[in-house]
């Protein structure tokens, strides 16, 4: 908590911490300060053939998990059960 006896309730910085000490901290080179990565947000590239092949009715009906997906969507009352 705060140190009692000070006006603002906080203890001042110790006198041993000289501002010139902060100036001697090494700063990384300008070219290593920012690391650029791959841009994000462009993952979805529409492709109807791939969409129907992955999420289509035929793919859903052929697997037990796909049938479960269709049944869940039926129970929920979805108008569209698959692509």
C-alpha positions, 0 to 999 in steps of 0.5 A: 500500500501507500507509505504513511507520512508522505503527502501524496501517499506514494514514496518518491523514486529512490535518488540512486535511480539517475535519469542518465542510467535510463539513457544508457539502455541499449535500443534495438536497431530500427530494422529489428523493432517491428517484425512483419508477419503474414497479413491476416483476414484474407483466408476465405477465397470463395470456391463453389466446387470446394464448398459443395465438396466439403459441406455439401449434401452428398458429403454429409450423408456419406459419413456418420458425423455428417448425418449427425450434422443434418439431424441437428440442423433438422431439429433446430429447424434450419431452412437449409440443411447443407450446401 
